[in-house]
Amino acid sequence: MVYKYRFNLKGTEVAEQIALMNDTEFHYELAGKGKPLVFIHAGICDRRMWDAQVAFFAQNYRVLRYDMRGFGETPHVPGEYSEIDDLRALLDHLRLERVTLVGCSKGGTLALDFTLLHADRVEALVMVGSNPSGYEFASEPPEIWEHIVAAWKAGDLERTAELETEMWLVGQGRSRDDVPAALFDKVAAMNLIALRNEKAGIGENKTPKVQAVDRLAEVQVPVLCIFGDHDDKPDLETAMRQIATEVAKGGMVVMEDTAHLPNMEKPDEFNQNVLNFLQSM
C-alpha cells in the first residue's frame, strides 16, 4: 500500500491510496465506516464518476472506489489480465470479506460476473445501465456510432471522446443543451484517458468462459437494476429487465430524464434509490 494524501469531498474525508498488485498500481479511495460498498465505474469514465455517491454513502457505509486498468490513474501493463481477479485482489488487499457492489455499464457487467464466480464475497448487487456478459443485442447501433467509428479510425481521440460522451451522457431524444456543460466536459475528459490507453493497445482482459446471460438463475443475492430512460444503448432496458426477472431476488428502477450515467445526472434521486434498496435487505 502506498499512501498518497487525504482530501475532503463535500465534507467527507477521503483517503487516496495506491495498491501495488497484479503487476500494476491500482489507485483507489476509501471513506466512511460501516458495511462496505464498492463502486465500479463505467467504460467511459473513471472513479470520479462516483463523487456524489462517495459524499453521500460515506456517512453510513465504508465506501471504496477505484480505477480499473487503463482508466483514470491506474495504468495498463502488457500481457493478459483479469478484471475479476483484480477486483478480488483489491478486496483481499483491503480485507473486505463481503461487500455490496455498485457497477455502472462495464462496471455492472464486471460486478455480475464477479458475483457468479465469488458468491461468498457479495452481499448485494446494483447494476446501472448494464447488460449481462454474453448478451446479444438485436437492434442496430444508433446513427452516431458511425461517426464515432470514423473519428476513432482517423485517430481523432478528442472528437471520439466528444461523440461518445454525446451518445452515452446525452442519450436518445435529447440534445447536448439538455446536459450541463460542466458535466459533459467532465465525462469527456475521463473518456479521453480511457481512449488514449485503448489506442496504445496494451493488455488484454480475460473474460469468463461461462457468461452471465446463461447463469442469471444462479444469482441468489438481492439485485437492483437502474436504467436511465434516455439511454441510447439498443435493447439495454430489455437486458436489464431480463436480469431483474431471472435472478432470485431482482428489482428494477427506471430513472426519468437521465441517460447512461443517471448517478451523475440526478445524484440525489439515484442515491435514494440505492439507499432504499440497501435498507430493504
Secondary structure as GFF3:
##gff-version 3
##sequence-region A 1 281
A	DSSP	beta_strand	2	9	.	.	.	ID=ss1
A	DSSP	beta_strand	12	21	.	.	.	ID=ss2
A	DSSP	beta_strand	24	31	.	.	.	ID=ss3
A	DSSP	beta_strand	36	40	.	.	.	ID=ss4
A	DSSP	three_ten_helix	47	50	.	.	.	ID=ss5
A	DSSP	alpha_helix	51	57	.	.	.	ID=ss6
A	DSSP	beta_strand	62	66	.	.	.	ID=ss7
A	DSSP	beta_strand	80	81	.	.	.	ID=ss8
A	DSSP	alpha_helix	83	93	.	.	.	ID=ss9
A	DSSP	beta_strand	99	104	.	.	.	ID=ss10
A	DSSP	alpha_helix	106	117	.	.	.	ID=ss11
A	DSSP	three_ten_helix	119	121	.	.	.	ID=ss12
A	DSSP	beta_strand	122	128	.	.	.	ID=ss13
A	DSSP	alpha_helix	144	153	.	.	.	ID=ss14
A	DSSP	alpha_helix	157	165	.	.	.	ID=ss15
A	DSSP	pi_helix	166	170	.	.	.	ID=ss16
A	DSSP	three_ten_helix	176	178	.	.	.	ID=ss17
A	DSSP	alpha_helix	181	200	.	.	.	ID=ss18
A	DSSP	beta_strand	204	205	.	.	.	ID=ss19
A	DSSP	three_ten_helix	212	214	.	.	.	ID=ss20
A	DSSP	three_ten_helix	216	218	.	.	.	ID=ss21
A	DSSP	beta_strand	222	228	.	.	.	ID=ss22
A	DSSP	alpha_helix	236	246	.	.	.	ID=ss23
A	DSSP	beta_strand	249	255	.	.	.	ID=ss24
A	DSSP	alpha_helix	262	265	.	.	.	ID=ss25
A	DSSP	alpha_helix	267	280	.	.	.	ID=ss26
###
